[in-house]
Structure formats: structure tokens, C-alpha cells
Amino acid sequence: MKKAGMILGIIGGIIGIVIAIMAIGAGAVIDLATQAVTADGEIPRELQDMTASVASVGRLALGGGIGILIASIIGLIGAAMVNKNQKISGILMLIGGIVGFVLLSMGFIVPGILLIIGGALALTAKEEVKA
């Protein structure tokens, strides 16, 4: 059970990091594109509100991506330390999965589920007795 939790946590953390990099990239591209459009200063009045909305979405994706990157790294650290301290490992994976869901909702469903299941397995696994 402990090994399964570690494997699920590592896979979830890596997938979460990939999703975070994509979100950061998308946010940066959207933010740069809106800055380029608004730099000309010749935006029709009808499009000014839409441009501001698109810029805020870009900043939100950028900030959410950074938060998800941190959550995924926390989950990955938790998965890596399953053999040293199961309780802390499980808690770190649960934190990473839950924070990822809060920040990106359905976009973090696969890594979030993997981290949460991995954390639960790490918390419920029995300690091995060394002979």
C-alpha cells in the first residue's frame, strides 16, 4: 500500500507540474497579447471592456499556474518521502491535491485524484516491522 501511494503521488505530482507549466504559459501569452494590443492605444470603445476582461483572465491563469506548480511540488515531495515518514508524506500529498482542486478545479482532476488517493494510501498503510 505504501509503494502504491508513492507511485500515485509521483505520477500525480508530475502531471500537476505539466499542467501548471501549461497554465503559466497560457497566462503569459494571453497577458503579453493584451499588452501588445493595448500598446497601440487605438482600441475601439466596444472592445476596451473585452480587452480588460481577457487581460484579467491571463493574469488569473498565470497566478493559478504558479499556485498549482507549488501544490504539485508539495505533493511530489510528499510522495518522495513515503518511506521516511508516512504520516507527513500522506498529509503533504493530501494538501497538494486539495489545494490544486481549489485553484484549478476540473483542470486538476487527474493529478488531484492521484495525489489524494496516494495521500490516503500513505496515511492508512501499516508500518512495516523490521526483523
Contacts in CASP RR format, 6 or more apart in sequence:
PFRMAT RR
TARGET T0000
AUTHOR 0000-0000-0000
METHOD contacts of the structure
MODEL  1
MKKAGMILGIIGGIIGIVIAIMAIGAGAVIDLATQAVTADGEIPRELQDM
TASVASVGRLALGGGIGILIASIIGLIGAAMVNKNQKISGILMLIGGIVG
FVLLSMGFIVPGILLIIGGALALTAKEEVKA
1 121 0 8 1.000
1 124 0 8 1.000
1 125 0 8 1.000
1 126 0 8 1.000
2 82 0 8 1.000
2 83 0 8 1.000
2 86 0 8 1.000
2 121 0 8 1.000
2 122 0 8 1.000
2 125 0 8 1.000
2 128 0 8 1.000
3 82 0 8 1.000
4 118 0 8 1.000
4 121 0 8 1.000
5 79 0 8 1.000
5 82 0 8 1.000
5 93 0 8 1.000
5 117 0 8 1.000
5 118 0 8 1.000
5 119 0 8 1.000
5 121 0 8 1.000
5 122 0 8 1.000
5 125 0 8 1.000
6 79 0 8 1.000
6 80 0 8 1.000
6 82 0 8 1.000
6 83 0 8 1.000
6 89 0 8 1.000
6 118 0 8 1.000
6 122 0 8 1.000
7 79 0 8 1.000
8 79 0 8 1.000
8 114 0 8 1.000
8 115 0 8 1.000
8 117 0 8 1.000
8 118 0 8 1.000
8 119 0 8 1.000
8 121 0 8 1.000
9 75 0 8 1.000
9 76 0 8 1.000
9 78 0 8 1.000
9 79 0 8 1.000
9 93 0 8 1.000
9 114 0 8 1.000
9 115 0 8 1.000
9 118 0 8 1.000
9 119 0 8 1.000
10 76 0 8 1.000
10 79 0 8 1.000
10 80 0 8 1.000
11 111 0 8 1.000
11 114 0 8 1.000
12 72 0 8 1.000
12 75 0 8 1.000
12 76 0 8 1.000
12 79 0 8 1.000
12 110 0 8 1.000
12 111 0 8 1.000
12 112 0 8 1.000
12 114 0 8 1.000
12 115 0 8 1.000
13 72 0 8 1.000
13 73 0 8 1.000
13 75 0 8 1.000
13 76 0 8 1.000
13 79 0 8 1.000
13 111 0 8 1.000
13 114 0 8 1.000
13 115 0 8 1.000
14 72 0 8 1.000
14 76 0 8 1.000
15 72 0 8 1.000
15 110 0 8 1.000
15 111 0 8 1.000
15 114 0 8 1.000
16 68 0 8 1.000
16 72 0 8 1.000
16 108 0 8 1.000
16 111 0 8 1.000
16 112 0 8 1.000
17 69 0 8 1.000
17 72 0 8 1.000
17 73 0 8 1.000
17 76 0 8 1.000
19 68 0 8 1.000
19 72 0 8 1.000
19 104 0 8 1.000
19 107 0 8 1.000
19 108 0 8 1.000
19 111 0 8 1.000
20 65 0 8 1.000
20 66 0 8 1.000
20 67 0 8 1.000
20 68 0 8 1.000
20 69 0 8 1.000
20 72 0 8 1.000
21 69 0 8 1.000
23 61 0 8 1.000
23 62 0 8 1.000
23 64 0 8 1.000
23 65 0 8 1.000
23 68 0 8 1.000
23 104 0 8 1.000
24 61 0 8 1.000
24 62 0 8 1.000
24 63 0 8 1.000
24 65 0 8 1.000
24 66 0 8 1.000
24 69 0 8 1.000
25 61 0 8 1.000
25 62 0 8 1.000
26 58 0 8 1.000
26 61 0 8 1.000
27 57 0 8 1.000
27 58 0 8 1.000
27 59 0 8 1.000
27 61 0 8 1.000
27 62 0 8 1.000
28 62 0 8 1.000
30 54 0 8 1.000
30 55 0 8 1.000
30 57 0 8 1.000
30 58 0 8 1.000
30 61 0 8 1.000
31 55 0 8 1.000
31 58 0 8 1.000
31 59 0 8 1.000
31 62 0 8 1.000
33 54 0 8 1.000
34 51 0 8 1.000
34 54 0 8 1.000
34 55 0 8 1.000
34 58 0 8 1.000
35 55 0 8 1.000
37 43 0 8 1.000
37 51 0 8 1.000
38 51 0 8 1.000
38 55 0 8 1.000
43 51 0 8 1.000
64 103 0 8 1.000
64 104 0 8 1.000
65 103 0 8 1.000
65 104 0 8 1.000
67 99 0 8 1.000
67 100 0 8 1.000
67 103 0 8 1.000
68 100 0 8 1.000
68 103 0 8 1.000
68 104 0 8 1.000
68 108 0 8 1.000
70 99 0 8 1.000
71 95 0 8 1.000
71 96 0 8 1.000
71 97 0 8 1.000
71 99 0 8 1.000
71 100 0 8 1.000
71 103 0 8 1.000
72 96 0 8 1.000
72 100 0 8 1.000
72 111 0 8 1.000
74 92 0 8 1.000
74 95 0 8 1.000
74 96 0 8 1.000
74 99 0 8 1.000
75 92 0 8 1.000
75 93 0 8 1.000
75 95 0 8 1.000
75 96 0 8 1.000
75 97 0 8 1.000
75 115 0 8 1.000
77 92 0 8 1.000
78 88 0 8 1.000
78 89 0 8 1.000
78 90 0 8 1.000
78 92 0 8 1.000
78 93 0 8 1.000
78 122 0 8 1.000
79 89 0 8 1.000
79 93 0 8 1.000
79 115 0 8 1.000
79 118 0 8 1.000
81 88 0 8 1.000
81 89 0 8 1.000
81 92 0 8 1.000
82 89 0 8 1.000
82 90 0 8 1.000
82 122 0 8 1.000
86 122 0 8 1.000
86 123 0 8 1.000
86 125 0 8 1.000
86 127 0 8 1.000
87 122 0 8 1.000
87 123 0 8 1.000
89 119 0 8 1.000
89 122 0 8 1.000
90 118 0 8 1.000
90 119 0 8 1.000
90 120 0 8 1.000
90 122 0 8 1.000
90 123 0 8 1.000
91 119 0 8 1.000
91 123 0 8 1.000
93 115 0 8 1.000
93 116 0 8 1.000
93 118 0 8 1.000
93 119 0 8 1.000
93 122 0 8 1.000
94 115 0 8 1.000
94 116 0 8 1.000
94 119 0 8 1.000
94 120 0 8 1.000
94 123 0 8 1.000
96 112 0 8 1.000
96 115 0 8 1.000
97 108 0 8 1.000
97 111 0 8 1.000
97 112 0 8 1.000
97 115 0 8 1.000
97 116 0 8 1.000
98 116 0 8 1.000
100 108 0 8 1.000
100 111 0 8 1.000
100 112 0 8 1.000
101 108 0 8 1.000
101 109 0 8 1.000
101 112 0 8 1.000
END
